[in-house]
Amino acid sequence: SCPVHKMVIFERANATYHGDRNVKFEGDFIGSVSPKKMKEIIAKANAINFFDLEAEYTAPMTDLPTTIIYIRDGNKKHQVTAYAEYPKELGDFIAYLYEVSQNVNWSKNM
């Protein structure tokens, strides 16, 4: 029952979304994120020191959802894979990004 989806926001705020299952939007979509929302995403990433987080948070468990976040802001870039035992602030950021992904005005990509 975990949501399976991928959202990519490009430098100019254009976005693509692929919803596989257990999400509001299933299939391929295009949209855009406002410049204000882009700044908010980066501000929230900076607030949790995203660029200083470990590259991977995992534990010897099975059947947990995995979230992969990659952010490039200017010359800074970092990827975090969150599976288990990650900081609460990262979990809050993941939830925030999920909400962003579900509230973009998506158009079906033909």
Residue, then its C-alpha position, 0 to 999 in steps of 0.5 A: s500500500c506504499p505510494v510508488h511515484k517519481m517527481v523530478i523538478f528541473e532548474r526552471a521549475n518544469a516538472t515531470y511526475h510518474g505515478d505507479r500505484n497508491v497515489k492520486f495521479e497514476g501515469d505520466f504527467i507534466g507540470s510546473v512548480s512556482p518559483k516561490k515553491m522552489k525557494e521554499i523547497i530549497a529553504k526547507a532542505n537548507a533548514i535540515n542541513f540536507f547537503d550534510l546528511e548521510a548519503e544513506y539511512t538503512a537498517p537490517m529490516t525488510d518491507l519499508p518504503t524507500t525514498i531517494i531525494y536528489i537536490r542540486d542547488g547551484n554548485k551544491k548537489h547531494q543525494v540521500t536514500a532514506y530507508a530506515e533510522y533516518p532523522k525526524e527532520l528528514g522524515d518531515f521533509i519527505a512528507y513535505l515533498y510528497e505533499v508538494s508532488q500531490n498538489v501540483n497542477w499536473s497535466k497528462n503527458m501523452 
